Amino acid sequence: MEKGPDIVLYWVKINKTNVRKISADCKFFSYNYEYFSCRDSNACLLKARITSGDSDLFHLDTEKFLSDEITLKIENTEIASFKEGLKLPIFYSQKIPKESKNDVLKIHFFCRQNDIRKLPEQEENVTINFQIDTHEIYSVEF
């Protein structure tokens, strides 16, 4: 039988009893993404240490998830959106016809400053490659 989790970081209330059925010694920590504040400072510290690759916590099998909602738009037309909680990394690619009035890609974040990228001028169709790595660093290529 596979071993259950050693720790669970959560920001939405979970049923601890069910988790304890598969991992009796599991520790629980809650945190809150909404205002970049934590209900439990130990949970925030633990998440930061795991995210940074702390060698003392390397043995923990962790997965990383998107902590912000991101929407891609050309003019006011949404071409893609990525909801908070999606497993990282994220890879997105789409070819779109470029109209003369559509000259920028708008990257909207729920909790961060938005970004605008100018589309290439000489092309009829533009392929947008958008990636978010496991550290939530995004990149855009055309």
C-alpha positions in Angstrom: 0.0 0.0 0.0 1.3 3.5 -0.8 2.0 6.0 1.9 -0.3 8.9 2.4 0.7 12.6 2.8 3.0 13.8 5.6 1.5 17.3 5.5 -1.5 19.0 3.9 -1.6 22.7 3.1 -5.1 24.0 2.5 -7.0 27.2 2.2 -10.5 25.7 1.8 -11.9 23.7 4.7 -11.2 20.0 4.2 -12.4 16.8 6.0 -9.4 15.9 8.1 -11.0 12.6 9.2 -10.9 11.3 5.6 -7.3 12.2 5.2 -6.3 10.6 8.5 -7.8 7.3 7.1 -4.9 7.1 4.7 -2.3 8.9 6.7 -2.8 8.8 10.5 0.2 11.0 11.3 -0.5 13.7 8.7 -0.1 17.4 9.9 -2.5 20.1 8.6 -1.8 23.7 7.9 -4.2 26.4 6.6 -3.3 29.5 4.7 -5.2 32.2 2.7 -4.2 33.3 -0.8 -6.9 35.9 -1.0 -5.1 38.8 0.6 -1.6 37.3 0.6 -2.0 36.7 4.3 -2.0 33.5 6.3 -4.2 32.3 9.1 -1.3 30.2 10.3 2.1 31.7 10.0 3.7 28.2 10.2 1.7 27.2 7.1 3.0 30.2 5.2 6.6 29.5 6.2 6.2 25.8 5.3 4.8 26.7 1.9 7.6 29.2 1.3 10.2 26.6 2.3 8.7 23.9 0.0 8.4 26.4 -2.9 12.0 27.5 -2.6 13.3 23.9 -2.6 14.5 23.7 1.0 16.7 20.6 1.2 15.2 19.7 4.7 11.8 19.3 3.0 12.9 17.7 -0.3 11.7 14.3 0.8 8.1 15.6 0.7 6.2 14.7 -2.4 4.6 18.1 -3.3 2.7 19.5 -6.2 2.4 23.1 -7.1 -0.7 24.9 -8.1 -1.6 28.3 -9.6 -2.3 30.8 -6.9 -3.8 33.5 -9.1 -6.5 33.7 -11.9 -5.1 34.7 -15.3 -7.0 35.8 -18.4 -5.5 36.4 -21.8 -7.3 38.9 -24.1 -6.8 40.5 -27.5 -8.6 43.8 -27.4 -11.6 42.9 -25.2 -12.0 39.3 -26.5 -10.9 36.6 -24.0 -8.8 33.9 -25.7 -7.9 31.9 -22.7 -8.2 31.8 -18.9 -6.5 29.9 -16.2 -8.2 29.4 -12.8 -6.6 29.5 -9.4 -5.8 25.9 -8.3 -4.7 24.5 -11.7 -1.7 22.2 -11.4 1.6 23.7 -12.6 3.3 23.9 -15.0 0.8 25.2 -17.6 1.5 25.3 -21.4 -0.9 27.0 -23.7 -0.6 27.6 -27.5 -3.1 29.1 -29.9 -3.0 30.4 -33.5 -5.2 33.4 -34.0 -5.9 35.6 -37.1 -4.5 39.1 -36.6 -6.7 42.0 -37.5 -5.2 45.5 -37.9 -6.9 46.7 -34.8 -5.7 43.7 -32.7 -2.2 44.7 -31.9 -1.7 43.8 -28.2 -2.1 40.8 -25.9 -3.5 41.7 -22.5 -2.5 39.5 -19.6 -5.0 40.1 -16.7 -4.2 38.9 -13.2 -6.6 38.8 -10.3 -4.0 39.5 -7.6 -1.1 41.1 -9.5 -0.3 43.9 -11.9 -1.5 43.3 -15.4 0.8 43.1 -18.4 0.5 44.0 -22.1 2.6 42.5 -24.9 2.7 43.9 -28.5 1.8 41.4 -31.2 4.2 41.0 -34.2 3.4 43.5 -36.9 4.2 41.6 -40.1 2.1 38.5 -39.7 -1.5 37.6 -40.7 -1.8 34.9 -38.1 -0.1 34.9 -34.8 0.7 31.9 -32.6 0.7 32.7 -28.9 2.7 30.5 -26.7 2.0 31.2 -23.0 3.7 29.2 -20.2 3.6 29.3 -16.4 6.4 27.3 -14.7 6.3 25.6 -11.3 7.4 28.9 -9.6 4.5 30.8 -11.2 6.8 32.7 -13.6 5.1 33.2 -16.9 6.5 33.7 -20.4 4.9 34.7 -23.7 6.3 34.0 -27.2 4.9 34.8 -30.6 
